[in-house]
Structure formats: C-alpha cells, structure tokens
Amino acid sequence: MISDELRAKIRRLYYGEHFKIGTIVSQLGVHESTVRRAVGIDAFATRGRARPSDFDPYIEFVRQTLERYPKLTGTRVHEMIRARGYPGSAVQVRRMIRKHELRPVPLHEVYFQLNTLPGEQAQVDWGDFGTIDVMGHPRRLFGFVMVLSWSRAICVYFTLDMKTAAVMRGHVVCFTYFGGVARTLVYDNMKTVVLERDGDAIRFHPTFNELKGHYLFNARACRPRRAHEKGRVERAIRYLRDSFFAGRHFADLEDVREQFAE
C-alpha cells in the first residue's frame, strides 16, 4: 500500500504533467506496478476476478518481516513461512515479494547540479601527492588547491606541510594569481579552518577569521563525508594526479612549483 499523498503525486505527474511511467519510476524511486496501479492502468487491463493465492495469508507477515530486515533473502523468507504452513516454493515467494512490493525501497539521496555566477564561489581542499626528495630525504608533498566554481580555473600552492602558515600562504598565492577573491569559499573540515563543529554550528580557527576579515569573503564548511559538495576541487585534485604528476620527474619543491606554473 502507498500513501494517499504519493498516489496523488503519481497521478498528477502522469495525468497533469504527462510524464511517462518509466520517468515517474526513476523520479520517485517506486516500482512500475505501483505507478500503474496508482494511475489505474492495471484496473483496465485486468480481466475477470483474480483467484486467491496460497501466499495471501502470509503477506502481512512477510511485509512486517522485510520492514525489519530489508536485506533478508527470498529463500530465508520462504523457510520462515514454510514453517508456518505455506505450501509453495521459494521461487513463488520471490515472485510474490516483487508482485506485492513487500520489500522496502531504499531511499536514494538526490544531488542537484551546482550552477554559480562568475566570482560567486571557489572551492578549497588539500591534495596529497606522495613524496619528494628534499636534501636527500623523502618528504610528503601537499598541494593547497583552489578552484573557481564557474570557470574551473585552478591554482595550487605546493608545500611540505599543511600547517596554519601554509594554509594562509596558500590563500594569498591563489588570490594573487586569480586577481581577486570569490564571494564564498567552500572548505572541507580541515582543522586549520574549522576548529570544531556541532551540526551546522561551526567555530572557525581564529587565524582563519583574521584572513576572512582582511579579504572580506564568506566561508562555508561542507558537511562531514559529503565530498560531492566540493566536487569541483575534488576533480581538480584527481586531474593533477593523472595529468600533471603522471610521467614527470621533479628535482625538488621549487621544481614542482616551476613546472606547474609553466
């Protein structure tokens, strides 16, 4: 069974917006038979009266079981209802689960395409680019990466650490290269920017607040484990690994910077 609200929405999309059944299925994440029943197609196609099934007495039990254990296999469901007297096979049980839509449909998060105006937003993150030789010793190489969301223009400040001073210097280098500052900068929850966070309540690093106050930009920190919120800079870091570092040799840190600038 579906809610009256969902049924009304399906009928509006089908009869009012003239969406195809397949489009409604993908938009709402429901089964095709649910859409057909909601718009009344199956009612017109059905001829005669359906015979009661041996499975009918077990429908509510199976529904409740799958609501508690959505990943329970059809074979295991068959074992459970066979112990309660069901005479049919496991194949029939799986078919009935699909027919009556007894397995809950998992919810999928919807992502919207990011569209920004020129100068409206830039995205910032650190990239780890392996090791580099420094006076005969291997050192980790990091890149402070800033990407303009509208033009995808990229600036990178390569450094040997990700400390506060490197973060501040990276901003200055990028602002100078771009010739200005975007209105909003989007960050991951790096400790040199975000000291602590409780949901949407964020306390920024005091040195970073000074930087914001000087350059007059707004800062926004992505939600934890939401890499898609800064997809522009994530792709830029991947581009650097695949198209800049691949097949190149670097003598030292300055050589990395020079080759990238070139």
Secondary structure, 3 states (H helix, E strand, C coil): CCCHHHHHHHHHHHHHCCCCHHHHHHHHCCCHHHHHHHHCHHHHHCCCCCCCCCCHHHHHHHHHHHHHCCCCCHHHHHHHHHCCCCCCCHHHHHHHHHHCCCCCCCCCCCCCCCCCCCCCEEEEEEEEEEEEEECCEEEEEEEEEEEECCCCCEEEEEECCCCHHHHHHHHHHHHHHHCCCCCEEEECCCCCCEEEEECCEEEECHHHHHHHHHHCCEEEECCCCCHHHHHHHHHHHHHHHHHHHCCCCCCCHHHHHHHHHC
